[in-house]
Amino acid sequence: MPATRALPTEEAVELIQLTRTLAAKELAPRVADAEADEAFPRDVFRTLGRSGLLGLPFAEEDGGADQPYEVYLQVLEEVAAVWSSVAVGISVHALSCFPLARFGTEEQRRRWLPDMLGGELLGAYCLSEPHAGSDPAAMLTCAVRDGDHYVLNGTKAWTTHGGYADFYTVMARTSDDRARGISCFLIPAGTPGLSADPPERKMGLTGSATATMRLENVRVPVERLIGQEGQGLKIALASLDCGRLGISAVATGLAQGALDHAVRYARERETFGKPIIEHQGLAFVLADMSAAIESARATALSAARLKDLGLPFTREASIAKLVATDNAMKVTTDAVQVLGGYGYTRDFPVERYMREAKVMQIFEGTNQIQRMIISRALDRDEGGVLTVLGKE
């Protein structure tokens, strides 16, 4: 059953209804075949963009919908409950647009953001490197100023939409300073020297292309530097806070989809003369799955509301990502158990949900990294901020 939602406006209600309609008509009929064939559904992102769903958390003057993160995350959830690869793609696209939207000049935003948020251009985010996944400050990809261009060389790993994206938001080193030596660039696909390796062969999210990107003497005009030179690490960390909220919503939606399938099966499957949902041992498993999903949802939305109020939310984003993805792994594993032997076959989608849940504990910073972020915040013993809801 779809999640019950308390939404802040009538417009938000209409957005959720639109998302449910699109998910039922455009996504659900295609997901099984696309995931089995490892086919990237580029056209789906154009449909979502033209429907206004790719630009939800961005300003109207930039081509977005100016929706709070509280609403955006619930839209992501609805998509993820049907097709997680697409929901991850929406989150990554938002992550790719965030540096330009937050740190770009007005001229840069007006020039590039409308097509990016409207679905005509699909983005990819290039931060991780083969040797520097959880430690972005250790990156080796470099950008050297050459007149009115920068020349980039290096390798970026685990790039979602790699080889399919229309633009790449790339972090590269412009000096040897570990913390202040990284800069952010917006590079169009097709730029000479920018290429993608064949897609990774993954356990799950097979409808989402993930590839290593290679930069060999890639010349980028100075006008495509986002923010100031040396500001890239700050931009990357701010982007990841938002991305972690996105993945927490995707994981929650994925878990909701798994629970919905498990409940339907438990209502229909009979043993010892009654539906298995009426057997207390299994009913309690379903109850625990539901409780885990609700707790993940509440945690993510609580963090989103802090962001919407302009308050610090780094620690809360890490908590949301940790709770939601760990819960999704447990819920999807239990969904397979509810279906028994059938759950282990590809005739039912719960085995796919279980495979997809695993990577959510890994990307946007592993859950071990999230625990480091949370514990360091506790060590700083920062005082809580009090605010009045609705106060201008």
C-alpha positions as a Markdown table, in Angstrom:
| # | Residue | x | y | z |
|---|---|---|---|---|
| 1 | Met | 0.0 | 0.0 | 0.0 |
| 2 | Pro | 1.3 | 3.5 | -0.7 |
| 3 | Ala | 2.7 | 5.4 | 2.2 |
| 4 | Thr | 0.4 | 7.8 | 4.0 |
| 5 | Arg | 1.8 | 11.3 | 3.7 |
| 6 | Ala | 1.2 | 14.6 | 5.5 |
| 7 | Leu | 2.2 | 17.2 | 3.0 |
| 8 | Pro | 2.7 | 20.9 | 3.5 |
| 9 | Thr | 0.7 | 22.3 | 0.6 |
| 10 | Glu | -2.0 | 21.3 | -2.0 |
| 11 | Glu | 0.7 | 21.7 | -4.6 |
| 12 | Ala | 2.8 | 19.0 | -2.9 |
| 13 | Val | -0.3 | 16.7 | -2.8 |
| 14 | Glu | -0.6 | 17.2 | -6.6 |
| 15 | Leu | 3.1 | 16.4 | -7.1 |
| 16 | Ile | 2.8 | 13.1 | -5.2 |
| 17 | Gln | -0.3 | 12.2 | -7.2 |
| 18 | Leu | 1.5 | 13.1 | -10.5 |
| 19 | Thr | 4.5 | 11.0 | -9.4 |
| 20 | Arg | 2.3 | 8.0 | -8.6 |
| 21 | Thr | 0.5 | 8.2 | -11.9 |
| 22 | Leu | 3.8 | 8.5 | -13.8 |
| 23 | Ala | 5.3 | 5.6 | -11.8 |
| 24 | Ala | 2.3 | 3.4 | -12.5 |
| 25 | Lys | 2.1 | 4.2 | -16.3 |
| 26 | Glu | 5.6 | 4.9 | -17.3 |
| 27 | Leu | 7.9 | 3.0 | -14.9 |
| 28 | Ala | 6.1 | -0.1 | -13.6 |
| 29 | Pro | 5.5 | -1.7 | -17.1 |
| 30 | Arg | 9.2 | -1.4 | -18.0 |
| 31 | Val | 11.2 | -2.0 | -14.9 |
| 32 | Ala | 11.5 | -5.8 | -14.9 |
| 33 | Asp | 12.7 | -6.0 | -18.6 |
| 34 | Ala | 15.0 | -3.0 | -18.3 |
| 35 | Glu | 16.7 | -4.3 | -15.2 |
| 36 | Ala | 17.0 | -7.8 | -16.7 |
| 37 | Asp | 18.5 | -6.4 | -19.9 |
| 38 | Glu | 20.7 | -3.8 | -18.2 |
| 39 | Ala | 19.1 | -1.2 | -20.4 |
| 40 | Phe | 19.5 | 2.5 | -19.4 |
| 41 | Pro | 16.1 | 4.3 | -19.7 |
| 42 | Arg | 17.4 | 7.7 | -20.9 |
| 43 | Asp | 13.9 | 8.6 | -22.3 |
| 44 | Val | 12.4 | 8.2 | -18.8 |
| 45 | Phe | 14.5 | 11.1 | -17.5 |
| 46 | Arg | 13.2 | 13.4 | -20.3 |
| 47 | Thr | 9.6 | 12.4 | -19.4 |
| 48 | Leu | 10.3 | 13.2 | -15.7 |
| 49 | Gly | 12.1 | 16.4 | -16.5 |
| 50 | Arg | 9.3 | 17.7 | -18.8 |
| 51 | Ser | 6.8 | 16.8 | -16.0 |
| 52 | Gly | 8.8 | 19.0 | -13.6 |
| 53 | Leu | 10.1 | 16.3 | -11.4 |
| 54 | Leu | 13.9 | 16.8 | -12.0 |
| 55 | Gly | 14.0 | 20.4 | -10.8 |
| 56 | Leu | 11.8 | 20.1 | -7.7 |
| 57 | Pro | 14.3 | 21.5 | -5.1 |
| 58 | Phe | 15.7 | 24.2 | -7.3 |
| 59 | Ala | 14.7 | 27.9 | -7.6 |
| 60 | Glu | 12.0 | 28.9 | -10.0 |
| 61 | Glu | 14.2 | 31.5 | -11.6 |
| 62 | Asp | 16.7 | 28.8 | -12.6 |
| 63 | Gly | 14.0 | 26.6 | -14.1 |
| 64 | Gly | 13.1 | 24.6 | -11.0 |
| 65 | Ala | 10.0 | 24.2 | -9.0 |
| 66 | Asp | 11.1 | 25.8 | -5.7 |
| 67 | Gln | 9.8 | 22.9 | -3.6 |
| 68 | Pro | 11.2 | 22.1 | -0.1 |
| 69 | Tyr | 13.4 | 19.1 | 0.4 |
| 70 | Glu | 10.7 | 17.7 | 2.5 |
| 71 | Val | 8.5 | 17.3 | -0.6 |
| 72 | Tyr | 11.3 | 16.4 | -3.0 |
| 73 | Leu | 12.4 | 13.4 | -0.8 |
| 74 | Gln | 8.8 | 12.1 | -0.8 |
| 75 | Val | 8.7 | 12.3 | -4.6 |
| 76 | Leu | 11.9 | 10.3 | -4.7 |
| 77 | Glu | 10.4 | 7.7 | -2.4 |
| 78 | Glu | 7.4 | 7.2 | -4.7 |
| 79 | Val | 9.7 | 6.6 | -7.7 |
| 80 | Ala | 12.0 | 4.3 | -5.7 |
| 81 | Ala | 9.1 | 2.1 | -4.6 |
| 82 | Val | 8.6 | 1.3 | -8.3 |
| 83 | Trp | 12.0 | 1.7 | -9.9 |
| 84 | Ser | 15.1 | 2.3 | -7.8 |
| 85 | Ser | 17.5 | 2.8 | -10.7 |
| 86 | Val | 15.5 | 5.8 | -11.9 |
| 87 | Ala | 15.2 | 7.2 | -8.4 |
| 88 | Val | 18.9 | 7.0 | -7.9 |
| 89 | Gly | 19.3 | 8.7 | -11.3 |
| 90 | Ile | 17.1 | 11.6 | -10.1 |
| 91 | Ser | 19.1 | 12.0 | -7.0 |
| 92 | Val | 22.4 | 11.9 | -8.8 |
| 93 | His | 21.1 | 14.4 | -11.4 |
| 94 | Ala | 20.2 | 16.8 | -8.5 |
| 95 | Leu | 23.7 | 16.2 | -7.0 |
| 96 | Ser | 25.2 | 17.1 | -10.4 |
| 97 | Cys | 23.1 | 20.3 | -10.6 |
| 98 | Phe | 23.6 | 21.4 | -7.0 |
| 99 | Pro | 27.1 | 23.0 | -7.4 |
| 100 | Leu | 26.0 | 25.2 | -10.3 |
| 101 | Ala | 22.7 | 26.1 | -8.6 |
| 102 | Arg | 24.4 | 26.9 | -5.2 |
| 103 | Phe | 27.8 | 28.3 | -6.2 |
| 104 | Gly | 27.5 | 29.3 | -9.9 |
| 105 | Thr | 27.3 | 32.9 | -11.0 |
| 106 | Glu | 23.9 | 34.3 | -12.2 |
| 107 | Glu | 25.1 | 34.2 | -15.8 |
| 108 | Gln | 26.2 | 30.5 | -15.5 |
| 109 | Arg | 22.9 | 29.5 | -13.8 |
| 110 | Arg | 20.7 | 31.3 | -16.5 |
| 111 | Arg | 22.8 | 29.8 | -19.3 |
| 112 | Trp | 22.8 | 26.2 | -18.3 |
| 113 | Leu | 20.4 | 25.3 | -15.5 |
| 114 | Pro | 17.0 | 25.5 | -17.4 |
| 115 | Asp | 17.9 | 22.6 | -19.8 |
| 116 | Met | 19.5 | 20.7 | -16.9 |
| 117 | Leu | 16.5 | 20.9 | -14.7 |
| 118 | Gly | 14.0 | 20.5 | -17.6 |
| 119 | Gly | 15.3 | 17.0 | -18.5 |
| 120 | Glu | 16.9 | 17.9 | -21.8 |
| 121 | Leu | 20.4 | 17.5 | -20.3 |
| 122 | Leu | 21.2 | 14.6 | -17.9 |
| 123 | Gly | 24.0 | 15.0 | -15.4 |
| 124 | Ala | 26.8 | 12.9 | -13.8 |
| 125 | Tyr | 28.9 | 13.7 | -10.7 |
| 126 | Cys | 32.6 | 12.9 | -10.8 |
| 127 | Leu | 34.2 | 12.9 | -7.4 |
| 128 | Ser | 35.5 | 9.4 | -6.4 |
| 129 | Glu | 38.7 | 8.0 | -7.8 |
| 130 | Pro | 39.9 | 4.4 | -7.9 |
| 131 | His | 42.3 | 5.0 | -5.0 |
| 132 | Ala | 40.3 | 7.7 | -3.2 |
| 133 | Gly | 36.7 | 6.8 | -2.7 |
| 134 | Ser | 36.0 | 7.9 | 0.8 |
| 135 | Asp | 38.8 | 10.4 | 1.0 |
| 136 | Pro | 38.1 | 13.0 | -1.7 |
| 137 | Ala | 40.9 | 15.2 | -0.6 |
| 138 | Ala | 43.3 | 12.5 | -1.8 |
| 139 | Met | 42.2 | 12.9 | -5.4 |
| 140 | Leu | 44.9 | 13.0 | -8.1 |
| 141 | Thr | 42.9 | 14.2 | -11.1 |
| 142 | Cys | 44.4 | 17.6 | -11.9 |
| 143 | Ala | 43.4 | 20.8 | -13.7 |
| 144 | Val | 46.1 | 23.1 | -14.9 |
| 145 | Arg | 45.4 | 26.6 | -16.1 |
| 146 | Asp | 46.5 | 27.3 | -19.7 |
| 147 | Gly | 45.4 | 30.8 | -20.8 |
| 148 | Asp | 41.6 | 31.0 | -20.9 |
| 149 | His | 41.3 | 27.2 | -20.4 |
| 150 | Tyr | 42.0 | 24.5 | -17.8 |
| 151 | Val | 43.5 | 21.2 | -19.0 |
| 152 | Leu | 42.3 | 18.2 | -17.0 |
| 153 | Asn | 43.9 | 14.8 | -16.7 |
| 154 | Gly | 42.8 | 11.9 | -14.4 |
| 155 | Thr | 40.4 | 9.1 | -13.8 |
| 156 | Lys | 37.0 | 9.2 | -12.0 |
| 157 | Ala | 35.4 | 6.0 | -10.7 |
| 158 | Trp | 31.9 | 4.9 | -10.0 |
| 159 | Thr | 30.2 | 7.6 | -12.2 |
| 160 | Thr | 26.5 | 7.1 | -12.3 |
| 161 | His | 25.3 | 7.9 | -15.9 |
| 162 | Gly | 28.9 | 7.6 | -17.0 |
| 163 | Gly | 28.9 | 7.4 | -20.8 |
| 164 | Tyr | 25.2 | 8.5 | -21.0 |
| 165 | Ala | 25.2 | 11.9 | -19.3 |
| 166 | Asp | 25.1 | 15.2 | -21.2 |
| 167 | Phe | 27.3 | 17.0 | -18.7 |
| 168 | Tyr | 29.7 | 16.0 | -16.0 |
| 169 | Thr | 30.3 | 17.9 | -12.7 |
| 170 | Val | 34.0 | 17.1 | -12.1 |
| 171 | Met | 36.2 | 17.8 | -9.1 |
| 172 | Ala | 39.9 | 18.2 | -9.9 |
| 173 | Arg | 43.0 | 19.4 | -8.1 |
| 174 | Thr | 44.3 | 22.8 | -9.0 |
| 175 | Ser | 47.0 | 23.0 | -6.3 |
| 176 | Asp | 48.8 | 20.8 | -3.9 |
| 177 | Asp | 46.8 | 22.2 | -0.9 |
| 178 | Arg | 44.9 | 19.2 | 0.4 |
| 179 | Ala | 41.8 | 21.0 | 1.7 |
| 180 | Arg | 41.9 | 24.1 | -0.6 |
| 181 | Gly | 43.4 | 22.7 | -3.7 |
| 182 | Ile | 40.4 | 21.2 | -5.4 |
| 183 | Ser | 38.1 | 23.0 | -7.9 |
| 184 | Cys | 34.8 | 22.2 | -9.5 |
| 185 | Phe | 34.2 | 22.2 | -13.3 |
| 186 | Leu | 31.1 | 21.7 | -15.5 |
| 187 | Ile | 32.2 | 19.7 | -18.6 |
| 188 | Pro | 29.9 | 18.9 | -21.5 |
| 189 | Ala | 29.8 | 15.4 | -22.9 |
| 190 | Gly | 31.6 | 15.1 | -26.2 |
| 191 | Thr | 34.5 | 17.3 | -25.0 |
| 192 | Pro | 37.6 | 15.9 | -26.7 |
| 193 | Gly | 39.6 | 13.7 | -24.3 |
| 194 | Leu | 36.6 | 12.8 | -22.1 |
| 195 | Ser | 35.6 | 9.2 | -22.4 |
| 196 | Ala | 33.8 | 6.4 | -20.5 |
| 197 | Asp | 35.0 | 2.8 | -19.9 |
| 198 | Pro | 32.4 | 0.1 | -20.5 |
| 199 | Pro | 29.8 | 0.1 | -17.7 |
| 200 | Glu | 30.5 | -1.8 | -14.5 |
| 201 | Arg | 28.9 | -5.3 | -14.1 |
| 202 | Lys | 26.9 | -4.7 | -10.9 |
| 203 | Met | 25.0 | -6.9 | -8.5 |
| 204 | Gly | 22.0 | -4.5 | -8.6 |
| 205 | Leu | 20.7 | -1.3 | -10.1 |
| 206 | Thr | 21.5 | -2.8 | -13.5 |
| 207 | Gly | 19.2 | -0.3 | -15.2 |
| 208 | Ser | 21.6 | 2.5 | -14.0 |
| 209 | Ala | 24.8 | 2.8 | -15.9 |
| 210 | Thr | 27.9 | 3.2 | -13.8 |
| 211 | Ala | 31.3 | 3.7 | -15.5 |
| 212 | Thr | 34.8 | 4.9 | -15.0 |
| 213 | Met | 35.4 | 8.3 | -16.7 |
| 214 | Arg | 38.8 | 9.1 | -18.2 |
| 215 | Leu | 40.1 | 12.7 | -18.8 |
| 216 | Glu | 43.0 | 13.0 | -21.1 |
| 217 | Asn | 44.1 | 16.6 | -21.8 |
| 218 | Val | 40.5 | 17.7 | -21.6 |
| 219 | Arg | 40.4 | 21.5 | -22.3 |
| 220 | Val | 37.7 | 23.3 | -20.4 |
| 221 | Pro | 37.0 | 27.1 | -20.8 |
| 222 | Val | 37.6 | 29.1 | -17.6 |
| 223 | Glu | 33.9 | 30.1 | -17.7 |
| 224 | Arg | 33.1 | 26.5 | -16.8 |
| 225 | Leu | 34.8 | 26.8 | -13.4 |
| 226 | Ile | 32.0 | 26.6 | -10.8 |
| 227 | Gly | 32.7 | 28.8 | -7.7 |
| 228 | Gln | 36.2 | 29.9 | -6.9 |
| 229 | Glu | 39.4 | 28.1 | -7.6 |
| 230 | Gly | 40.1 | 26.0 | -4.5 |
| 231 | Gln | 36.5 | 25.9 | -3.4 |
| 232 | Gly | 35.8 | 22.4 | -4.8 |
| 233 | Leu | 36.1 | 20.4 | -1.6 |
| 234 | Lys | 33.6 | 22.7 | 0.2 |
| 235 | Ile | 31.3 | 22.4 | -2.8 |
| 236 | Ala | 31.7 | 18.6 | -2.8 |
| 237 | Leu | 30.9 | 18.2 | 0.9 |
| 238 | Ala | 27.9 | 20.4 | 0.7 |
| 239 | Ser | 26.6 | 18.5 | -2.3 |
| 240 | Leu | 27.1 | 15.2 | -0.5 |
| 241 | Asp | 24.9 | 16.3 | 2.4 |
| 242 | Cys | 22.1 | 16.8 | -0.1 |
| 243 | Gly | 22.9 | 13.6 | -1.9 |
| 244 | Arg | 22.7 | 11.6 | 1.3 |
| 245 | Leu | 19.2 | 12.9 | 2.0 |
| 246 | Gly | 18.3 | 11.8 | -1.6 |
| 247 | Ile | 19.7 | 8.3 | -1.0 |
| 248 | Ser | 17.9 | 8.0 | 2.3 |
| 249 | Ala | 14.6 | 8.6 | 0.5 |
| 250 | Val | 15.5 | 6.2 | -2.3 |
| 251 | Ala | 16.3 | 3.5 | 0.3 |
| 252 | Thr | 13.1 | 4.1 | 2.1 |
| 253 | Gly | 11.0 | 3.9 | -1.1 |
| 254 | Leu | 12.8 | 0.7 | -2.1 |
| 255 | Ala | 12.0 | -0.8 | 1.3 |
| 256 | Gln | 8.4 | 0.3 | 1.0 |
| 257 | Gly | 8.1 | -1.4 | -2.4 |
| 258 | Ala | 9.6 | -4.6 | -0.9 |
| 259 | Leu | 7.1 | -4.5 | 2.0 |
| 260 | Asp | 4.2 | -3.9 | -0.3 |
| 261 | His | 5.1 | -7.0 | -2.3 |
| 262 | Ala | 5.6 | -9.1 | 0.8 |
| 263 | Val | 2.2 | -8.1 | 2.2 |
| 264 | Arg | 0.4 | -8.9 | -1.0 |
| 265 | Tyr | 2.0 | -12.3 | -1.1 |
| 266 | Ala | 1.3 | -13.0 | 2.6 |
| 267 | Arg | -2.4 | -12.2 | 2.0 |
| 268 | Glu | -2.6 | -14.6 | -0.9 |
| 269 | Arg | -0.4 | -17.5 | 0.2 |
| 270 | Glu | -2.1 | -20.0 | 2.5 |
| 271 | Thr | -0.6 | -22.6 | 4.8 |
| 272 | Phe | -2.5 | -24.7 | 7.4 |
| 273 | Gly | -5.8 | -23.4 | 6.1 |
| 274 | Lys | -5.3 | -19.6 | 6.4 |
| 275 | Pro | -3.3 | -16.8 | 4.7 |
| 276 | Ile | 0.3 | -16.7 | 6.1 |
| 277 | Ile | -0.2 | -13.1 | 7.2 |
| 278 | Glu | -2.5 | -14.5 | 9.9 |
| 279 | His | 0.3 | -16.6 | 11.4 |
| 280 | Gln | 1.8 | -14.5 | 14.2 |
| 281 | Gly | 5.4 | -15.4 | 13.5 |
| 282 | Leu | 5.3 | -14.0 | 10.0 |
| 283 | Ala | 2.9 | -11.2 | 10.9 |
| 284 | Phe | 5.4 | -9.9 | 13.4 |
| 285 | Val | 8.2 | -9.9 | 10.7 |
| 286 | Leu | 5.9 | -7.7 | 8.5 |
| 287 | Ala | 5.2 | -5.4 | 11.5 |
| 288 | Asp | 8.9 | -5.0 | 12.1 |
| 289 | Met | 9.5 | -4.2 | 8.4 |
| 290 | Ser | 6.8 | -1.5 | 8.6 |
| 291 | Ala | 8.2 | 0.0 | 11.7 |
| 292 | Ala | 11.7 | 0.1 | 10.2 |
| 293 | Ile | 10.4 | 2.0 | 7.1 |
| 294 | Glu | 8.4 | 4.5 | 9.2 |
| 295 | Ser | 11.5 | 5.2 | 11.3 |
| 296 | Ala | 13.7 | 5.7 | 8.3 |
| 297 | Arg | 11.1 | 8.0 | 6.7 |
| 298 | Ala | 10.7 | 10.1 | 9.8 |
| 299 | Thr | 14.5 | 10.4 | 10.2 |
| 300 | Ala | 15.0 | 11.6 | 6.6 |
| 301 | Leu | 12.1 | 14.1 | 6.7 |
| 302 | Ser | 13.4 | 15.5 | 10.0 |
| 303 | Ala | 16.8 | 16.2 | 8.4 |
| 304 | Ala | 15.1 | 17.6 | 5.3 |
| 305 | Arg | 13.1 | 20.1 | 7.4 |
| 306 | Leu | 16.3 | 21.3 | 9.0 |
| 307 | Lys | 17.7 | 22.0 | 5.5 |
| 308 | Asp | 14.6 | 23.7 | 4.5 |
| 309 | Leu | 14.9 | 26.0 | 7.5 |
| 310 | Gly | 18.5 | 26.9 | 6.6 |
| 311 | Leu | 19.8 | 25.1 | 9.7 |
| 312 | Pro | 22.9 | 22.8 | 9.9 |
| 313 | Phe | 22.0 | 19.3 | 8.8 |
| 314 | Thr | 25.2 | 17.5 | 8.0 |
| 315 | Arg | 25.0 | 15.1 | 11.0 |
| 316 | Glu | 21.3 | 14.5 | 10.5 |
| 317 | Ala | 21.8 | 13.8 | 6.8 |
| 318 | Ser | 24.4 | 11.1 | 7.8 |
| 319 | Ile | 22.0 | 9.7 | 10.4 |
| 320 | Ala | 19.2 | 9.5 | 7.8 |
| 321 | Lys | 21.4 | 7.8 | 5.3 |
| 322 | Leu | 22.7 | 5.3 | 7.8 |
| 323 | Val | 19.3 | 4.5 | 9.3 |
| 324 | Ala | 17.5 | 4.3 | 6.0 |
| 325 | Thr | 20.0 | 2.2 | 4.1 |
| 326 | Asp | 20.6 | -0.3 | 6.9 |
| 327 | Asn | 16.9 | -0.6 | 7.4 |
| 328 | Ala | 16.4 | -1.1 | 3.6 |
| 329 | Met | 18.9 | -4.0 | 3.7 |
| 330 | Lys | 17.1 | -5.6 | 6.6 |
| 331 | Val | 13.6 | -5.1 | 5.1 |
| 332 | Thr | 14.5 | -6.4 | 1.7 |
| 333 | Thr | 16.2 | -9.5 | 3.2 |
| 334 | Asp | 13.0 | -10.1 | 5.3 |
| 335 | Ala | 10.9 | -9.7 | 2.2 |
| 336 | Val | 12.8 | -12.5 | 0.5 |
| 337 | Gln | 12.2 | -14.6 | 3.6 |
| 338 | Val | 8.5 | -14.0 | 3.6 |
| 339 | Leu | 8.2 | -15.3 | 0.1 |
| 340 | Gly | 10.4 | -18.3 | 1.0 |
| 341 | Gly | 11.7 | -20.2 | -2.1 |
| 342 | Tyr | 9.8 | -17.9 | -4.4 |
| 343 | Gly | 11.6 | -14.9 | -3.0 |
| 344 | Tyr | 14.9 | -16.4 | -4.1 |
| 345 | Thr | 13.7 | -16.6 | -7.7 |
| 346 | Arg | 13.6 | -13.8 | -10.4 |
| 347 | Asp | 9.9 | -14.5 | -10.9 |
| 348 | Phe | 9.3 | -12.1 | -8.0 |
| 349 | Pro | 10.9 | -8.6 | -7.6 |
| 350 | Val | 11.9 | -8.9 | -4.0 |
| 351 | Glu | 15.2 | -10.6 | -4.9 |
| 352 | Arg | 16.0 | -7.6 | -7.0 |
| 353 | Tyr | 15.1 | -5.2 | -4.2 |
| 354 | Met | 17.5 | -7.1 | -1.9 |
| 355 | Arg | 20.4 | -6.8 | -4.4 |
| 356 | Glu | 19.6 | -3.1 | -5.0 |
| 357 | Ala | 19.5 | -2.3 | -1.3 |
| 358 | Lys | 23.1 | -3.4 | -0.7 |
| 359 | Val | 24.8 | -0.7 | -2.7 |
| 360 | Met | 22.8 | 2.0 | -0.8 |
| 361 | Gln | 24.9 | 1.2 | 2.3 |
| 362 | Ile | 28.0 | 1.9 | 0.1 |
| 363 | Phe | 27.5 | 4.9 | -2.2 |
| 364 | Glu | 27.3 | 8.6 | -1.1 |
| 365 | Gly | 29.8 | 7.6 | 1.6 |
| 366 | Thr | 29.8 | 4.1 | 3.1 |
| 367 | Asn | 27.8 | 3.7 | 6.3 |
| 368 | Gln | 31.1 | 3.4 | 8.2 |
| 369 | Ile | 31.9 | 6.9 | 6.9 |
| 370 | Gln | 28.5 | 8.1 | 8.1 |
| 371 | Arg | 29.3 | 6.8 | 11.6 |
| 372 | Met | 32.6 | 8.7 | 11.5 |
| 373 | Ile | 30.8 | 11.9 | 10.6 |
| 374 | Ile | 28.2 | 11.4 | 13.3 |
| 375 | Ser | 30.8 | 10.6 | 16.0 |
| 376 | Arg | 33.0 | 13.6 | 15.1 |
| 377 | Ala | 29.9 | 15.8 | 15.4 |
| 378 | Leu | 29.3 | 14.4 | 18.8 |
| 379 | Asp | 32.9 | 15.0 | 19.8 |
| 380 | Arg | 32.6 | 18.6 | 18.8 |
| 381 | Asp | 29.7 | 18.8 | 21.3 |
| 382 | Glu | 27.9 | 21.5 | 19.2 |
| 383 | Gly | 24.9 | 23.1 | 20.9 |
| 384 | Gly | 21.6 | 22.5 | 19.4 |
| 385 | Val | 19.8 | 25.3 | 17.5 |
| 386 | Leu | 16.3 | 26.3 | 18.5 |
| 387 | Thr | 14.0 | 27.9 | 16.0 |
| 388 | Val | 10.3 | 28.6 | 15.6 |
| 389 | Leu | 8.6 | 26.9 | 12.7 |
| 390 | Gly | 7.0 | 29.3 | 10.3 |
| 391 | Lys | 8.9 | 32.3 | 11.6 |
| 392 | Glu | 10.2 | 34.6 | 8.8 |
